Amino acid sequence: MLNKVSIDDIQVKGKRVLCRCDFNVPLIDGKITDENRLVASLPTINKLIGDGAKVILCSHLGKPKGEPKPELSLAPVAVRLSELLNKEVIFAADPEVVGPNAKAAVEAMNDGDVVLLENTRYRAEETKNGEAFSKELASLCDIYVNDAFGTAHRAHCSSCGVASYVETAAVGYLMQKEIDFLGNAVNNPKRPFAAILGGAKVSSKIAVIENLLDKVDILIVGGGMAYTFMKAQGKAVGDSLLEADYCDYCLKMIEKAEKKGVKLLLPVDNIIADAFSNDANTKICLKGEDIPEGWMGLDIGPASEKLFADALKDAKTVVWNGPMGAFEMPSFASGTVAVAKALADIDAITIIGGGDSAAAVNQLGYGDKMTHISTGGGASLEFLEGKELPGVAACTDK
Ligand code: AMP
């Protein structure tokens, strides 16, 4: 369990509460195309409103790189949030984020009112965790609540620095739920415990592989990163994604798995293509065959799908991060679908790391079959690496 003060532990009636949310939603021509993150933050916001706080919301959106960029304004989020909360969300349009408009808006608040500040990354200090901007944010509030799991791995002013200048920094419901699910899965799993890792590169998941090998019973590796493992074992991988510098590392991990008694599974067959394109010529590279030059592995093959699904049948906890192939192209989505289906069919706690795996599971229609889909890609990955998240560490201990 997370040992931090939560919003259930604090009295907020009449207090100004600055709540850091993750409203970093995709926008096309000012329209929100996926509002999952807004919906995920409603329980905390509603709790604060219900308890009579003056609710001041803040978030970043995209990468304006320290400058006001109208196309990255949070104005459309204020409009949609008003509809979702069934309550006016006053937007403090302020290029300085905490400037005269924001201060006036907060000054005029009654209990239960909601104000949304402008994109925190309009300020260059935000991503440098600068003291001045952290203090400005703190000056607006009595209490700080961090509910932005998606940025909890970043030590930024609004996700971390501000906590040093308030009396109480609490975690919100979403943050608590994320940490409880991921923490329980990794540190207190029902066994057998399986992890599935995929995605493009070994180099971006080194620390995760290393940390999980100490904890899991089964480790399944698919996606582009599997080809570096295969190359390390002396197999020809043609033009597949390869990080030659990491072959030694992969061999060490294979040895580590053996020593620890972890069942490490790699693809035994692959869907190979003559170009990185949905319309490329494709064929199955069968078990034991080399991937020829001019061809690249873009998905796991049917025998691997079966191997992985069989290995997952008896698992009681599964953590999945990274697709099994270049799933954005329908020709190479089959392996990722097969794993999603295998997880949907088993009686286990199934946790999906954010980012691409979450997108894949939702896009393929298996979202509601999973126990928990994380809202944070980078944050869930760092959590799986066993790292402390600065945004959580900064909150007040119980
Ligand atoms: P990551 O962010 O490391 O989880 O990587 C996700 C990306 O890996 C997705 O965009 C996939 O298209 C890509 N990917 C997965 N498998 C392969 C593969 N075999 N070859 C090339 N790209 C892949």
Boltz pocket constraint, residues with backbone or C-beta under 6 A from the ligand:
constraints:
  - pocket:
      binder: B
      contacts: [[A, 198], [A, 199], [A, 200], [A, 201], [A, 204], [A, 222], [A, 223], [A, 224], [A, 225], [A, 241], [A, 297], [A, 298], [A, 299], [A, 321], [A, 322], [A, 323], [A, 324], [A, 325], [A, 326], [A, 327], [A, 328], [A, 356]]
      max_distance: 6.0
